[in-house]
Amino acid sequence: MLRLGVNVDLVAVMRADGRGKEPNPVAAAVQAEVGGADGIVATLREDRRYLTERDIALLKEVVTTHFNLRVAAKEEMVKRAVAVQPDMVTLIPALAQGVVPPAGVDVVAAVEAMTELVAGLRGSNVVVTVRIEPEVRQVKAAAQVGVDYVELNTTQLALAQDLNAQSEQLEKLRAAALAANKLGLGVSVAGGLNYQNVREVAKIVQIEEVNVGHALLCRALLVGLAQAVRDMAVVLRESAPQGNGR
């Protein structure tokens, strides 16, 4: 069954904007699990601008489903991730501003360095994912460096302004997901997905996990986070073909 990961990064952004202690991203993670989330996704930035070391430690303690920690593909951040021991680590580009990486890691251009980072994580019994653009060449490079999963970046799909552009991006996703599956990699997707555009993405049989943040929090303002997660889970169940995933 297609899994839903809930990204709590934007909860921490709201907290920082308010310069207080609320809203609490750890409490949001609990509510997301109450609503049926299959996992929690959180990003530890190099500058600790939003989520803090304490947040990450608390998430590690309270998440009862699956904890996916995103960190920059750098030695310092990988060491920190190993110390936390989440269920999964997703390697992403370094973040200068904002929360969501604008693009994926260029694994093709950094095979040697990425191989070392991935080996360090896998040697610590951590499942490794790398966020990449939905390009077959990046998928092949990801397999070469030894990751377990790829997270295909759907930002360009979310930004597509017409049906032709959307169809083009969906075809890229299908090709990349198929290539990953043939190479023995698990496949997740993230980046600008909402209750509308996720429907077509969920139909791609090789995709195992959908990670969503912004759209869930927007809906949560109206119905609460637990219900927003339930609503997204229903969309995924209705859209996904039977028996998708590994």
N, C-alpha and C positions, 0 to 999 in steps of 0.2 A: 504493500500500500504506500502511496505517495506520502512522504513525511513533511510536516510543517515546522520550520524553525522560526522562532520569533526573535528579532533583533531588538535589543533594548538600548542601543546607543543613543537614540534620540531622546529617551527619557532623561539621560544624563545631560544632554545638551540643554533641555528645558530647565533642569536644575541649575546648571551653570549660568544660564541667562537670568534666572531669578536670584542668583547669588545667595541661595539658602540651602536647606537640606531636602527640599521636596521639589519635584516628585522623586521618589526613591526607585532607582532601576532594579534593585534587588526585590523590592515589593512587587514591581511590575512583572518580574520574571515569575514570581509565585503565582500571580493572577493569570499570567499566560498559560502556565501549566494547569491551573484550575480549569481554564477554558479548553484544554485539550492539546496544547502545543506538544510536539514530539521532541523539541529541543530548544535551547536558548543560545542565542548568538550574541557575543559582546566583543568590542574592540578595545584593546589596550594600546593607546597611542604612545609614541615615544615621548611626547611632552606631557602625558597624563592630563590633558586638557579637560577631558570630560569624565570618563570612567577612571577611577583611581585604583591603586594597588589594593586598597581595602575593599572596594567594590568587587574586584575580581576574586579576592579571597572569599568574600561572603557568597558570591555566586557559586563558587566551587563547592561550598558547604551546603547551600540550600537547594540547588538544582537537582531534581530527582530523575529527570529524563535524560538529556544528553547535552553536555556543555561544550560548545564550540567557541574557542577563543581565537580571535583574529589578531595577528601581530604582523608588523612589517617584516619583510624578508631580509632581516639583518641579524648578525650573530648575537648582538646584545639582547634583542627582543626574543630571539629563539631560546636563549638561556633562561630568560624570565618565564617564558611559556613552559619550559621543562620543569621549572621550580613549582609552577602552579599545578601541573599534571591534570589538565582538562581531558575530556574524552577525545577531543579533536582539536587540532590547531590548523587554522587556515592562514596561509602566507599571502600577504597582500602588499601592494606598493606602499612606500612610505607616505604618510599623510601630512601634507603641508597645511592645508586648511580644509574645513568641512569634516564630514563624517564618512560618507560613502566614497571609496576610491573611485576616481574618474575613469580608471581603466584597470586592466588586469596586469599582473606581473609579466614582463617580457622574458619568459623562460628561455626562449630561443637564444637570446643575447647573453644569457648568464647561466649556461648549463653547468659549468664547473662549480661555481659558487652555490647554486641551488642544490646541487647534488650533496655538497657538504652539509648544508643546513637541514636538508631532508633526512640525511643519515643520522644526524644528531638527534632529531626528534623521534625517528623510528627506533633508534637504539634505546630510547627511554620509554618505549611501549606506548607512544602517542600516535594516533591515526593522523595522517597528514593530508591536507588539501591545499591546493594553490588556486587562487583566483586568477583566471585568464580570460582573454577575449575569446569569443567563440570562433576560433580558427583552427583548422586541422593541424597546421604546423605547430601551434602552441600546445595542442593536445599531445602530439607525438613527443615534443620536448618534455612535457610534464611526465609522461610515462618513462622517458629516458632517465630523468633525475630520481625516480623512485617513489613518487607520491602514491597515495591510495585512492584519492578522489581529485576531481577537478571541479571548481565552482565556476560555471560559465557566467560571464558578466552580461546581464540583460539590460544594461542602461541604455544602449542604443535602440533597442526595441521599445523601451518605455518612451524615448524621445521621438520616435518615428511619427511623422505628421500625417501620413496618408496610408492607404491600404497597400500600395505597392512597396513602400518603404518597410512597412510592418511585415509583409510577406517575405521580403528579402532578408530581414533580420531573423525571422522564424526559420527560414531555410538554412541560414548559417548555424543556428542553434541545433537544428536537426542533424546536420552534417557533423558538427563537432561532438554532439552527444553520441552519435552512432560510432564515430571513430574512437571515442573514449571507451565505450562499451566493448568494442572489438579488441582493445588493448588491455582489457581487464580492469579498467578504472571505474569507480563509482562516479556518479554525476549529480551535482547539485546546481542550482541557479539562484542568482540574486542580483538586484539592481533595479530599483524603480518599479517593481511589480505591485499591481493593485488588484482589486476585485474583478476588473474587467480584463486586462491584458493577460492575467495569469491563466485564464481559461484555455487559450491556445497553447501556451507553454506546457500546461499540465497534460496535454494530449500526447506529448513526445514520450514515447514509451520508455526510453532509456533513462529519463530523469527520475531520480529517486527522492530528491529533497528540494523543497522550495523554501527559501529564506526571505522573510518579509519583515519590514519594520515600519516605515513611514505610513503606509496605507492603513495598517492595523491601528496605529496610534490616532490617526485622524478619525477613524470610525469609533474608536474607544471614547472619544470626547462626547459622542452621542449615546452610545449604548453600554459603555464600560469595556475594559480590556478583555475580560474573560469571554464576554459575548462576541466581541469583535473577532477573537481567535476562533470561536465556534463557527461563526459565519464563514470565515476563510476556509476552515476545514471542510465545511459542506461544499463550497465551490470546488475545492480540489477533488473531493470524492466524486462529485457529479461530472467533472471534466476529464479525470484520468481514465485511460483505458484499463480494463481489468487485467490484473497481473503484471503491472509495470514495475520496473525496478529489478534488482538482483534477488 
